[in-house]
Amino acid sequence: MDMFFVVFAFMGLVIVAMSIGVIMGRKPISGSCGGMAALGMDVACDICKGDKAVCETEQEKAKAKKALADTLAYDATKK
């Protein structure tokens, strides 16, 4: 029975640590569409499947999302 409480407490700590990571991170996992092309390798990524227009669209969406996040937040560290 003691082992049950030890495992339960450990799993609770893992869940708390993961939730803190999600709350503090707020940055989704992102790939590097076009990253292989920058190295001179002509390989299609999973997102764009080799269509450069899709890559540009996704990059514009990411820039717009970042610009929106910057306007919604106030940076108190800047003077």
PyMOL Python script that loads the backbone (N, CA, C, O; Angstrom):
from pymol import cmd

cmd.read_pdbstr("""\
ATOM      1  N   MET A   1       0.826  -1.195   0.000  1.00  0.00           N
ATOM      2  CA  MET A   1       0.000   0.000   0.000  1.00  0.00           C
ATOM      3  C   MET A   1       0.867   1.254   0.000  1.00  0.00           C
ATOM      4  O   MET A   1       0.503   2.272  -0.588  1.00  0.00           O
ATOM      5  N   ASP A   2       2.014   1.169   0.664  1.00  0.00           N
ATOM      6  CA  ASP A   2       2.918   2.318   0.688  1.00  0.00           C
ATOM      7  C   ASP A   2       3.423   2.632  -0.721  1.00  0.00           C
ATOM      8  O   ASP A   2       3.572   3.796  -1.093  1.00  0.00           O
ATOM      9  N   MET A   3       3.681   1.591  -1.488  1.00  0.00           N
ATOM     10  CA  MET A   3       4.166   1.790  -2.858  1.00  0.00           C
ATOM     11  C   MET A   3       3.118   2.526  -3.697  1.00  0.00           C
ATOM     12  O   MET A   3       3.474   3.339  -4.550  1.00  0.00           O
ATOM     13  N   PHE A   4       1.840   2.252  -3.465  1.00  0.00           N
ATOM     14  CA  PHE A   4       0.771   2.935  -4.185  1.00  0.00           C
ATOM     15  C   PHE A   4       0.828   4.441  -3.931  1.00  0.00           C
ATOM     16  O   PHE A   4       0.703   5.230  -4.867  1.00  0.00           O
ATOM     17  N   PHE A   5       1.012   4.842  -2.687  1.00  0.00           N
ATOM     18  CA  PHE A   5       1.062   6.259  -2.354  1.00  0.00           C
ATOM     19  C   PHE A   5       2.318   6.931  -2.924  1.00  0.00           C
ATOM     20  O   PHE A   5       2.271   8.091  -3.333  1.00  0.00           O
ATOM     21  N   VAL A   6       3.423   6.211  -2.949  1.00  0.00           N
ATOM     22  CA  VAL A   6       4.653   6.752  -3.520  1.00  0.00           C
ATOM     23  C   VAL A   6       4.477   6.986  -5.021  1.00  0.00           C
ATOM     24  O   VAL A   6       4.833   8.046  -5.535  1.00  0.00           O
ATOM     25  N   VAL A   7       3.931   5.999  -5.711  1.00  0.00           N
ATOM     26  CA  VAL A   7       3.711   6.127  -7.151  1.00  0.00           C
ATOM     27  C   VAL A   7       2.671   7.212  -7.442  1.00  0.00           C
ATOM     28  O   VAL A   7       2.831   7.986  -8.386  1.00  0.00           O
ATOM     29  N   PHE A   8       1.627   7.270  -6.651  1.00  0.00           N
ATOM     30  CA  PHE A   8       0.590   8.287  -6.832  1.00  0.00           C
ATOM     31  C   PHE A   8       1.173   9.688  -6.654  1.00  0.00           C
ATOM     32  O   PHE A   8       0.884  10.585  -7.446  1.00  0.00           O
ATOM     33  N   ALA A   9       1.982   9.878  -5.632  1.00  0.00           N
ATOM     34  CA  ALA A   9       2.612  11.182  -5.390  1.00  0.00           C
ATOM     35  C   ALA A   9       3.568  11.537  -6.525  1.00  0.00           C
ATOM     36  O   ALA A   9       3.598  12.681  -6.978  1.00  0.00           O
ATOM     37  N   PHE A  10       4.350  10.558  -6.986  1.00  0.00           N
ATOM     38  CA  PHE A  10       5.286  10.807  -8.079  1.00  0.00           C
ATOM     39  C   PHE A  10       4.548  11.216  -9.349  1.00  0.00           C
ATOM     40  O   PHE A  10       4.945  12.173 -10.015  1.00  0.00           O
ATOM     41  N   MET A  11       3.482  10.505  -9.687  1.00  0.00           N
ATOM     42  CA  MET A  11       2.714  10.831 -10.883  1.00  0.00           C
ATOM     43  C   MET A  11       2.048  12.203 -10.750  1.00  0.00           C
ATOM     44  O   MET A  11       1.934  12.941 -11.729  1.00  0.00           O
ATOM     45  N   GLY A  12       1.616  12.535  -9.546  1.00  0.00           N
ATOM     46  CA  GLY A  12       1.061  13.870  -9.315  1.00  0.00           C
ATOM     47  C   GLY A  12       2.099  14.955  -9.556  1.00  0.00           C
ATOM     48  O   GLY A  12       1.790  15.989 -10.148  1.00  0.00           O
ATOM     49  N   LEU A  13       3.322  14.729  -9.105  1.00  0.00           N
ATOM     50  CA  LEU A  13       4.402  15.693  -9.343  1.00  0.00           C
ATOM     51  C   LEU A  13       4.716  15.820 -10.833  1.00  0.00           C
ATOM     52  O   LEU A  13       4.979  16.919 -11.322  1.00  0.00           O
ATOM     53  N   VAL A  14       4.689  14.707 -11.547  1.00  0.00           N
ATOM     54  CA  VAL A  14       4.940  14.746 -12.991  1.00  0.00           C
ATOM     55  C   VAL A  14       3.855  15.569 -13.691  1.00  0.00           C
ATOM     56  O   VAL A  14       4.163  16.377 -14.566  1.00  0.00           O
ATOM     57  N   ILE A  15       2.612  15.374 -13.320  1.00  0.00           N
ATOM     58  CA  ILE A  15       1.510  16.119 -13.934  1.00  0.00           C
ATOM     59  C   ILE A  15       1.629  17.607 -13.621  1.00  0.00           C
ATOM     60  O   ILE A  15       1.408  18.441 -14.499  1.00  0.00           O
ATOM     61  N   VAL A  16       1.970  17.945 -12.401  1.00  0.00           N
ATOM     62  CA  VAL A  16       2.147  19.352 -12.030  1.00  0.00           C
ATOM     63  C   VAL A  16       3.304  19.972 -12.813  1.00  0.00           C
ATOM     64  O   VAL A  16       3.185  21.095 -13.303  1.00  0.00           O
ATOM     65  N   ALA A  17       4.410  19.260 -12.936  1.00  0.00           N
ATOM     66  CA  ALA A  17       5.558  19.775 -13.687  1.00  0.00           C
ATOM     67  C   ALA A  17       5.211  19.987 -15.148  1.00  0.00           C
ATOM     68  O   ALA A  17       5.609  20.991 -15.739  1.00  0.00           O
ATOM     69  N   MET A  18       4.475  19.061 -15.738  1.00  0.00           N
ATOM     70  CA  MET A  18       4.088  19.207 -17.144  1.00  0.00           C
ATOM     71  C   MET A  18       3.130  20.380 -17.327  1.00  0.00           C
ATOM     72  O   MET A  18       3.232  21.107 -18.315  1.00  0.00           O
ATOM     73  N   SER A  19       2.213  20.576 -16.404  1.00  0.00           N
ATOM     74  CA  SER A  19       1.272  21.685 -16.543  1.00  0.00           C
ATOM     75  C   SER A  19       1.974  23.029 -16.369  1.00  0.00           C
ATOM     76  O   SER A  19       1.616  23.999 -17.038  1.00  0.00           O
ATOM     77  N   ILE A  20       2.957  23.103 -15.492  1.00  0.00           N
ATOM     78  CA  ILE A  20       3.736  24.332 -15.340  1.00  0.00           C
ATOM     79  C   ILE A  20       4.507  24.611 -16.633  1.00  0.00           C
ATOM     80  O   ILE A  20       4.600  25.761 -17.062  1.00  0.00           O
ATOM     81  N   GLY A  21       5.051  23.581 -17.244  1.00  0.00           N
ATOM     82  CA  GLY A  21       5.751  23.752 -18.516  1.00  0.00           C
ATOM     83  C   GLY A  21       4.841  24.287 -19.603  1.00  0.00           C
ATOM     84  O   GLY A  21       5.260  25.126 -20.401  1.00  0.00           O
ATOM     85  N   VAL A  22       3.610  23.821 -19.647  1.00  0.00           N
ATOM     86  CA  VAL A  22       2.656  24.291 -20.648  1.00  0.00           C
ATOM     87  C   VAL A  22       2.274  25.747 -20.364  1.00  0.00           C
ATOM     88  O   VAL A  22       2.202  26.563 -21.284  1.00  0.00           O
ATOM     89  N   ILE A  23       2.034  26.064 -19.117  1.00  0.00           N
ATOM     90  CA  ILE A  23       1.634  27.422 -18.757  1.00  0.00           C
ATOM     91  C   ILE A  23       2.763  28.418 -19.030  1.00  0.00           C
ATOM     92  O   ILE A  23       2.517  29.497 -19.568  1.00  0.00           O
ATOM     93  N   MET A  24       3.973  28.073 -18.672  1.00  0.00           N
ATOM     94  CA  MET A  24       5.101  28.993 -18.818  1.00  0.00           C
ATOM     95  C   MET A  24       5.597  29.068 -20.257  1.00  0.00           C
ATOM     96  O   MET A  24       6.057  30.123 -20.693  1.00  0.00           O
ATOM     97  N   GLY A  25       5.512  27.975 -20.998  1.00  0.00           N
ATOM     98  CA  GLY A  25       6.065  27.939 -22.346  1.00  0.00           C
ATOM     99  C   GLY A  25       5.256  28.742 -23.336  1.00  0.00           C
ATOM    100  O   GLY A  25       5.767  29.693 -23.925  1.00  0.00           O
ATOM    101  N   ARG A  26       4.021  28.383 -23.526  1.00  0.00           N
ATOM    102  CA  ARG A  26       3.108  29.033 -24.448  1.00  0.00           C
ATOM    103  C   ARG A  26       3.602  29.110 -25.888  1.00  0.00           C
ATOM    104  O   ARG A  26       2.994  29.812 -26.695  1.00  0.00           O
ATOM    105  N   LYS A  27       4.669  28.423 -26.237  1.00  0.00           N
ATOM    106  CA  LYS A  27       5.143  28.423 -27.608  1.00  0.00           C
ATOM    107  C   LYS A  27       4.929  27.029 -28.178  1.00  0.00           C
ATOM    108  O   LYS A  27       5.467  26.053 -27.655  1.00  0.00           O
ATOM    109  N   PRO A  28       4.156  26.933 -29.232  1.00  0.00           N
ATOM    110  CA  PRO A  28       3.917  25.611 -29.808  1.00  0.00           C
ATOM    111  C   PRO A  28       5.158  25.064 -30.500  1.00  0.00           C
ATOM    112  O   PRO A  28       6.055  25.819 -30.876  1.00  0.00           O
ATOM    113  N   ILE A  29       5.200  23.784 -30.658  1.00  0.00           N
ATOM    114  CA  ILE A  29       6.293  23.161 -31.387  1.00  0.00           C
ATOM    115  C   ILE A  29       6.178  23.586 -32.846  1.00  0.00           C
ATOM    116  O   ILE A  29       5.106  23.498 -33.443  1.00  0.00           O
ATOM    117  N   SER A  30       7.271  24.040 -33.406  1.00  0.00           N
ATOM    118  CA  SER A  30       7.230  24.492 -34.790  1.00  0.00           C
ATOM    119  C   SER A  30       8.365  23.863 -35.584  1.00  0.00           C
ATOM    120  O   SER A  30       9.457  23.627 -35.066  1.00  0.00           O
ATOM    121  N   GLY A  31       8.085  23.606 -36.822  1.00  0.00           N
ATOM    122  CA  GLY A  31       9.081  23.023 -37.704  1.00  0.00           C
ATOM    123  C   GLY A  31       9.842  24.099 -38.449  1.00  0.00           C
ATOM    124  O   GLY A  31       9.657  25.292 -38.210  1.00  0.00           O
ATOM    125  N   SER A  32      10.685  23.668 -39.338  1.00  0.00           N
ATOM    126  CA  SER A  32      11.457  24.623 -40.131  1.00  0.00           C
ATOM    127  C   SER A  32      11.142  24.407 -41.598  1.00  0.00           C
ATOM    128  O   SER A  32      11.941  23.826 -42.333  1.00  0.00           O
ATOM    129  N   CYS A  33       9.993  24.868 -42.018  1.00  0.00           N
ATOM    130  CA  CYS A  33       9.591  24.716 -43.403  1.00  0.00           C
ATOM    131  C   CYS A  33      10.559  25.501 -44.277  1.00  0.00           C
ATOM    132  O   CYS A  33      10.737  26.706 -44.095  1.00  0.00           O
ATOM    133  N   GLY A  34      11.170  24.827 -45.206  1.00  0.00           N
ATOM    134  CA  GLY A  34      12.153  25.467 -46.059  1.00  0.00           C
ATOM    135  C   GLY A  34      13.559  25.398 -45.495  1.00  0.00           C
ATOM    136  O   GLY A  34      14.497  25.896 -46.117  1.00  0.00           O
ATOM    137  N   GLY A  35      13.721  24.798 -44.345  1.00  0.00           N
ATOM    138  CA  GLY A  35      15.037  24.723 -43.717  1.00  0.00           C
ATOM    139  C   GLY A  35      16.025  23.902 -44.519  1.00  0.00           C
ATOM    140  O   GLY A  35      17.206  24.241 -44.581  1.00  0.00           O
ATOM    141  N   MET A  36      15.563  22.835 -45.130  1.00  0.00           N
ATOM    142  CA  MET A  36      16.442  22.006 -45.945  1.00  0.00           C
ATOM    143  C   MET A  36      16.847  22.741 -47.219  1.00  0.00           C
ATOM    144  O   MET A  36      17.971  22.582 -47.695  1.00  0.00           O
ATOM    145  N   ALA A  37      15.934  23.548 -47.776  1.00  0.00           N
ATOM    146  CA  ALA A  37      16.254  24.309 -48.976  1.00  0.00           C
ATOM    147  C   ALA A  37      17.316  25.357 -48.672  1.00  0.00           C
ATOM    148  O   ALA A  37      18.122  25.696 -49.539  1.00  0.00           O
ATOM    149  N   ALA A  38      17.320  25.868 -47.453  1.00  0.00           N
ATOM    150  CA  ALA A  38      18.332  26.847 -47.072  1.00  0.00           C
ATOM    151  C   ALA A  38      19.720  26.210 -47.050  1.00  0.00           C
ATOM    152  O   ALA A  38      20.727  26.898 -47.217  1.00  0.00           O
ATOM    153  N   LEU A  39      19.768  24.910 -46.846  1.00  0.00           N
ATOM    154  CA  LEU A  39      21.041  24.196 -46.860  1.00  0.00           C
ATOM    155  C   LEU A  39      21.432  23.754 -48.260  1.00  0.00           C
ATOM    156  O   LEU A  39      22.493  23.160 -48.453  1.00  0.00           O
ATOM    157  N   GLY A  40      20.586  24.039 -49.230  1.00  0.00           N
ATOM    158  CA  GLY A  40      20.867  23.646 -50.606  1.00  0.00           C
ATOM    159  C   GLY A  40      20.315  22.283 -50.963  1.00  0.00           C
ATOM    160  O   GLY A  40      20.584  21.772 -52.050  1.00  0.00           O
ATOM    161  N   MET A  41      19.557  21.693 -50.077  1.00  0.00           N
ATOM    162  CA  MET A  41      18.961  20.388 -50.333  1.00  0.00           C
ATOM    163  C   MET A  41      17.518  20.601 -50.783  1.00  0.00           C
ATOM    164  O   MET A  41      16.764  21.316 -50.123  1.00  0.00           O
ATOM    165  N   ASP A  42      17.138  19.999 -51.879  1.00  0.00           N
ATOM    166  CA  ASP A  42      15.789  20.154 -52.401  1.00  0.00           C
ATOM    167  C   ASP A  42      14.919  19.022 -51.883  1.00  0.00           C
ATOM    168  O   ASP A  42      14.696  18.030 -52.577  1.00  0.00           O
ATOM    169  N   VAL A  43      14.427  19.176 -50.652  1.00  0.00           N
ATOM    170  CA  VAL A  43      13.612  18.158 -50.001  1.00  0.00           C
ATOM    171  C   VAL A  43      12.316  18.807 -49.546  1.00  0.00           C
ATOM    172  O   VAL A  43      12.331  19.911 -49.001  1.00  0.00           O
ATOM    173  N   ALA A  44      11.205  18.137 -49.762  1.00  0.00           N
ATOM    174  CA  ALA A  44       9.907  18.655 -49.349  1.00  0.00           C
ATOM    175  C   ALA A  44       9.681  18.346 -47.871  1.00  0.00           C
ATOM    176  O   ALA A  44       9.919  17.230 -47.410  1.00  0.00           O
ATOM    177  N   CYS A  45       9.216  19.359 -47.139  1.00  0.00           N
ATOM    178  CA  CYS A  45       8.908  19.118 -45.727  1.00  0.00           C
ATOM    179  C   CYS A  45       7.487  18.574 -45.590  1.00  0.00           C
ATOM    180  O   CYS A  45       6.745  18.516 -46.572  1.00  0.00           O
ATOM    181  N   ASP A  46       7.108  18.179 -44.378  1.00  0.00           N
ATOM    182  CA  ASP A  46       5.791  17.599 -44.143  1.00  0.00           C
ATOM    183  C   ASP A  46       4.676  18.625 -44.266  1.00  0.00           C
ATOM    184  O   ASP A  46       3.536  18.262 -44.555  1.00  0.00           O
ATOM    185  N   ILE A  47       4.980  19.891 -44.054  1.00  0.00           N
ATOM    186  CA  ILE A  47       3.946  20.924 -44.073  1.00  0.00           C
ATOM    187  C   ILE A  47       3.613  21.344 -45.499  1.00  0.00           C
ATOM    188  O   ILE A  47       2.447  21.356 -45.894  1.00  0.00           O
ATOM    189  N   CYS A  48       4.641  21.689 -46.271  1.00  0.00           N
ATOM    190  CA  CYS A  48       4.374  22.284 -47.588  1.00  0.00           C
ATOM    191  C   CYS A  48       4.410  21.275 -48.728  1.00  0.00           C
ATOM    192  O   CYS A  48       3.916  21.583 -49.813  1.00  0.00           O
ATOM    193  N   LYS A  49       4.960  20.111 -48.538  1.00  0.00           N
ATOM    194  CA  LYS A  49       5.050  19.074 -49.574  1.00  0.00           C
ATOM    195  C   LYS A  49       5.743  19.585 -50.841  1.00  0.00           C
ATOM    196  O   LYS A  49       5.432  19.146 -51.948  1.00  0.00           O
ATOM    197  N   GLY A  50       6.683  20.515 -50.665  1.00  0.00           N
ATOM    198  CA  GLY A  50       7.454  21.025 -51.794  1.00  0.00           C
ATOM    199  C   GLY A  50       6.872  22.251 -52.461  1.00  0.00           C
ATOM    200  O   GLY A  50       7.476  22.782 -53.393  1.00  0.00           O
ATOM    201  N   ASP A  51       5.710  22.722 -52.013  1.00  0.00           N
ATOM    202  CA  ASP A  51       5.086  23.909 -52.594  1.00  0.00           C
ATOM    203  C   ASP A  51       5.550  25.140 -51.822  1.00  0.00           C
ATOM    204  O   ASP A  51       5.182  25.321 -50.661  1.00  0.00           O
ATOM    205  N   LYS A  52       6.347  25.976 -52.456  1.00  0.00           N
ATOM    206  CA  LYS A  52       6.926  27.135 -51.781  1.00  0.00           C
ATOM    207  C   LYS A  52       5.867  28.159 -51.382  1.00  0.00           C
ATOM    208  O   LYS A  52       6.060  28.894 -50.414  1.00  0.00           O
ATOM    209  N   ALA A  53       4.748  28.220 -52.115  1.00  0.00           N
ATOM    210  CA  ALA A  53       3.675  29.158 -51.768  1.00  0.00           C
ATOM    211  C   ALA A  53       3.080  28.812 -50.405  1.00  0.00           C
ATOM    212  O   ALA A  53       2.743  29.708 -49.631  1.00  0.00           O
ATOM    213  N   VAL A  54       2.950  27.526 -50.109  1.00  0.00           N
ATOM    214  CA  VAL A  54       2.421  27.104 -48.810  1.00  0.00           C
ATOM    215  C   VAL A  54       3.390  27.502 -47.704  1.00  0.00           C
ATOM    216  O   VAL A  54       2.969  27.944 -46.636  1.00  0.00           O
ATOM    217  N   CYS A  55       4.694  27.344 -47.958  1.00  0.00           N
ATOM    218  CA  CYS A  55       5.699  27.740 -46.967  1.00  0.00           C
ATOM    219  C   CYS A  55       5.602  29.235 -46.667  1.00  0.00           C
ATOM    220  O   CYS A  55       5.635  29.648 -45.508  1.00  0.00           O
ATOM    221  N   GLU A  56       5.483  30.039 -47.723  1.00  0.00           N
ATOM    222  CA  GLU A  56       5.394  31.490 -47.540  1.00  0.00           C
ATOM    223  C   GLU A  56       4.128  31.862 -46.781  1.00  0.00           C
ATOM    224  O   GLU A  56       4.151  32.746 -45.925  1.00  0.00           O
ATOM    225  N   THR A  57       3.026  31.192 -47.090  1.00  0.00           N
ATOM    226  CA  THR A  57       1.765  31.458 -46.398  1.00  0.00           C
ATOM    227  C   THR A  57       1.886  31.119 -44.915  1.00  0.00           C
ATOM    228  O   THR A  57       1.446  31.891 -44.063  1.00  0.00           O
ATOM    229  N   GLU A  58       2.473  29.981 -44.609  1.00  0.00           N
ATOM    230  CA  GLU A  58       2.637  29.572 -43.218  1.00  0.00           C
ATOM    231  C   GLU A  58       3.563  30.536 -42.464  1.00  0.00           C
ATOM    232  O   GLU A  58       3.320  30.850 -41.298  1.00  0.00           O
ATOM    233  N   GLN A  59       4.609  30.998 -43.125  1.00  0.00           N
ATOM    234  CA  GLN A  59       5.523  31.950 -42.488  1.00  0.00           C
ATOM    235  C   GLN A  59       4.826  33.278 -42.226  1.00  0.00           C
ATOM    236  O   GLN A  59       5.044  33.891 -41.181  1.00  0.00           O
ATOM    237  N   GLU A  60       3.994  33.732 -43.155  1.00  0.00           N
ATOM    238  CA  GLU A  60       3.237  34.968 -42.965  1.00  0.00           C
ATOM    239  C   GLU A  60       2.242  34.827 -41.812  1.00  0.00           C
ATOM    240  O   GLU A  60       2.066  35.750 -41.017  1.00  0.00           O
ATOM    241  N   LYS A  61       1.590  33.653 -41.731  1.00  0.00           N
ATOM    242  CA  LYS A  61       0.665  33.409 -40.619  1.00  0.00           C
ATOM    243  C   LYS A  61       1.398  33.473 -39.282  1.00  0.00           C
ATOM    244  O   LYS A  61       0.887  34.043 -38.318  1.00  0.00           O
ATOM    245  N   ALA A  62       2.591  32.889 -39.224  1.00  0.00           N
ATOM    246  CA  ALA A  62       3.374  32.894 -37.990  1.00  0.00           C
ATOM    247  C   ALA A  62       3.786  34.310 -37.628  1.00  0.00           C
ATOM    248  O   ALA A  62       3.747  34.684 -36.455  1.00  0.00           O
ATOM    249  N   LYS A  63       4.184  35.106 -38.620  1.00  0.00           N
ATOM    250  CA  LYS A  63       4.567  36.502 -38.357  1.00  0.00           C
ATOM    251  C   LYS A  63       3.375  37.305 -37.861  1.00  0.00           C
ATOM    252  O   LYS A  63       3.505  38.098 -36.928  1.00  0.00           O
ATOM    253  N   ALA A  64       2.208  37.104 -38.482  1.00  0.00           N
ATOM    254  CA  ALA A  64       1.007  37.822 -38.069  1.00  0.00           C
ATOM    255  C   ALA A  64       0.605  37.435 -36.647  1.00  0.00           C
ATOM    256  O   ALA A  64       0.196  38.286 -35.857  1.00  0.00           O
ATOM    257  N   LYS A  65       0.723  36.148 -36.330  1.00  0.00           N
ATOM    258  CA  LYS A  65       0.378  35.681 -34.985  1.00  0.00           C
ATOM    259  C   LYS A  65       1.320  36.282 -33.946  1.00  0.00           C
ATOM    260  O   LYS A  65       0.882  36.669 -32.863  1.00  0.00           O
ATOM    261  N   LYS A  66       2.614  36.363 -34.269  1.00  0.00           N
ATOM    262  CA  LYS A  66       3.593  36.950 -33.357  1.00  0.00           C
ATOM    263  C   LYS A  66       3.342  38.442 -33.191  1.00  0.00           C
ATOM    264  O   LYS A  66       3.449  38.966 -32.082  1.00  0.00           O
ATOM    265  N   ALA A  67       3.006  39.143 -34.293  1.00  0.00           N
ATOM    266  CA  ALA A  67       2.723  40.572 -34.215  1.00  0.00           C
ATOM    267  C   ALA A  67       1.497  40.827 -33.347  1.00  0.00           C
ATOM    268  O   ALA A  67       1.471  41.782 -32.571  1.00  0.00           O
ATOM    269  N   LEU A  68       0.486  39.979 -33.475  1.00  0.00           N
ATOM    270  CA  LEU A  68      -0.708  40.118 -32.652  1.00  0.00           C
ATOM    271  C   LEU A  68      -0.374  39.891 -31.185  1.00  0.00           C
ATOM    272  O   LEU A  68      -0.847  40.624 -30.316  1.00  0.00           O
ATOM    273  N   ALA A  69       0.433  38.887 -30.909  1.00  0.00           N
ATOM    274  CA  ALA A  69       0.817  38.608 -29.524  1.00  0.00           C
ATOM    275  C   ALA A  69       1.636  39.763 -28.952  1.00  0.00           C
ATOM    276  O   ALA A  69       1.510  40.080 -27.769  1.00  0.00           O
ATOM    277  N   ASP A  70       2.471  40.393 -29.774  1.00  0.00           N
ATOM    278  CA  ASP A  70       3.267  41.519 -29.303  1.00  0.00           C
ATOM    279  C   ASP A  70       2.398  42.731 -28.989  1.00  0.00           C
ATOM    280  O   ASP A  70       2.712  43.490 -28.072  1.00  0.00           O
ATOM    281  N   THR A  71       1.311  42.925 -29.734  1.00  0.00           N
ATOM    282  CA  THR A  71       0.447  44.077 -29.479  1.00  0.00           C
ATOM    283  C   THR A  71      -0.458  43.836 -28.271  1.00  0.00           C
ATOM    284  O   THR A  71      -0.906  44.791 -27.636  1.00  0.00           O
ATOM    285  N   LEU A  72      -0.728  42.585 -27.952  1.00  0.00           N
ATOM    286  CA  LEU A  72      -1.600  42.280 -26.821  1.00  0.00           C
ATOM    287  C   LEU A  72      -0.854  42.256 -25.494  1.00  0.00           C
ATOM    288  O   LEU A  72      -1.472  42.277 -24.429  1.00  0.00           O
ATOM    289  N   ALA A  73       0.458  42.214 -25.557  1.00  0.00           N
ATOM    290  CA  ALA A  73       1.239  42.132 -24.337  1.00  0.00           C
ATOM    291  C   ALA A  73       1.977  43.439 -24.089  1.00  0.00           C
ATOM    292  O   ALA A  73       2.273  44.188 -25.020  1.00  0.00           O
ATOM    293  N   TYR A  74       2.263  43.695 -22.842  1.00  0.00           N
ATOM    294  CA  TYR A  74       3.021  44.879 -22.465  1.00  0.00           C
ATOM    295  C   TYR A  74       4.313  44.418 -21.832  1.00  0.00           C
ATOM    296  O   TYR A  74       4.299  43.659 -20.862  1.00  0.00           O
ATOM    297  N   ASP A  75       5.428  44.870 -22.372  1.00  0.00           N
ATOM    298  CA  ASP A  75       6.736  44.497 -21.849  1.00  0.00           C
ATOM    299  C   ASP A  75       7.180  45.540 -20.840  1.00  0.00           C
ATOM    300  O   ASP A  75       7.582  46.641 -21.217  1.00  0.00           O
ATOM    301  N   ALA A  76       7.110  45.206 -19.578  1.00  0.00           N
ATOM    302  CA  ALA A  76       7.466  46.147 -18.522  1.00  0.00           C
ATOM    303  C   ALA A  76       8.969  46.298 -18.350  1.00  0.00           C
ATOM    304  O   ALA A  76       9.425  47.176 -17.618  1.00  0.00           O
ATOM    305  N   THR A  77       9.749  45.442 -19.023  1.00  0.00           N
ATOM    306  CA  THR A  77      11.212  45.521 -18.880  1.00  0.00           C
ATOM    307  C   THR A  77      11.798  46.604 -19.778  1.00  0.00           C
ATOM    308  O   THR A  77      12.897  47.089 -19.510  1.00  0.00           O
ATOM    309  N   LYS A  78      11.093  46.992 -20.835  1.00  0.00           N
ATOM    310  CA  LYS A  78      11.595  48.030 -21.744  1.00  0.00           C
ATOM    311  C   LYS A  78      11.254  49.405 -21.188  1.00  0.00           C
ATOM    312  O   LYS A  78      10.216  49.600 -20.555  1.00  0.00           O
ATOM    313  N   LYS A  79      12.140  50.342 -21.436  1.00  0.00           N
ATOM    314  CA  LYS A  79      11.892  51.708 -20.946  1.00  0.00           C
ATOM    315  C   LYS A  79      11.381  52.577 -22.046  1.00  0.00           C
ATOM    316  O   LYS A  79      11.115  53.759 -21.827  1.00  0.00           O
TER     317      LYS A  79
END
""", "prot")
cmd.dss("prot")
cmd.show_as("cartoon", "prot")
cmd.util.cbc("prot")
cmd.orient("prot")
